[in-house]
Amino acid sequence: MIEIRHPDMSSTAATQGAYNEIYRNEGILLRDSFYLWILSLLRPQPRKSLLDISCGQGRLVKFADEQGLEAIGMDFALQAILKAWTDSPTSEWAVADGEQLPLPDACVDYVTHIGSLEHYQHPAAGIREIARVLKPTGTACVLLPNSFGLLGNVKYVWRIGNVFDDGQPLQRYNTRGGWHEMLVANGLIPFRTLKYEREWPRTRADLAWYLLRPSKLMQLFVAIFIPLNLANFLVYLCHQGKDA
């Protein structure tokens, strides 16, 4: 595993403060099509419960609500939750640490944890919490960054000589197998693994965004030929349980 730890980021309180500052300013937000794609992977049934851990600005929760799910978003950064609430005031939000969720065991049908575990002080603890709150029949979707992403770190190391630092307080990269082993060791069994480079447009606004950026559109087609083990990001669909 590769770790990039910025100065004074040795505690949850420190990273919490850093993320509050990030969300107080520019925030972190992807295209709507990304969140819609993640939801589609779960094949969610209406009226089922969904928990988005480390939800950030909450777009996934908003779309889950619109699809008839009973969704709640949790993030330890109050400023992220305030932005989420402003965007979707009728959705359910809570300020909570993903390493210590204020929820009972086996209480949700779907858990989404998108690009956040790698920023935790203790990623294994975060995985155990996903497994704990997930129902035995439930599904978790976890997105994590690959150490050897061809269009990510491999390209960046080739050009710069070091792994990519996205500026977040604490960053980790691992291989497909490395993340898989960590998930299994802490109570999640991946049953499907997918690659992620860029999302295909699912809204008119996102289609227009791509049409104005031909290089980004080209990446969509190039990504088709990238092997799973060299994807920039890895998406694990998981069930609860220990490996047999």
GISUL-V900097 format. One record per run of one state. SS is the DSSP state (2 for helix, 1 for strand, 0 for the rest). FROM is the first residue (numbers start at 0). LEN is the number of residues. If there is no record, write none. Layout:
# GISUL-V900097
ss = [SS & SS]
from = [FROM & FROM]
len = [LEN & LEN]
This chain:
# GISUL-V900097
ss = [0 & 1 & 0 & 2 & 0 & 2 & 0 & 1 & 0 & 2 & 0 & 1 & 0 & 2 & 0 & 1 & 0 & 1 & 0 & 2 & 0 & 2 & 1 & 0 & 2 & 0 & 1 & 0 & 2 & 0 & 1 & 0 & 2 & 0 & 2 & 0 & 2 & 0 & 1 & 0]
from = [0 & 1 & 5 & 11 & 24 & 31 & 42 & 48 & 53 & 58 & 66 & 69 & 75 & 77 & 87 & 91 & 95 & 107 & 114 & 116 & 119 & 122 & 133 & 146 & 149 & 160 & 169 & 174 & 175 & 185 & 187 & 196 & 203 & 211 & 213 & 223 & 227 & 230 & 232 & 240]
len = [1 & 4 & 6 & 13 & 7 & 11 & 6 & 5 & 5 & 8 & 3 & 6 & 2 & 10 & 4 & 4 & 12 & 7 & 2 & 3 & 3 & 11 & 13 & 3 & 11 & 9 & 5 & 1 & 10 & 2 & 9 & 7 & 8 & 2 & 10 & 4 & 3 & 2 & 8 & 4]
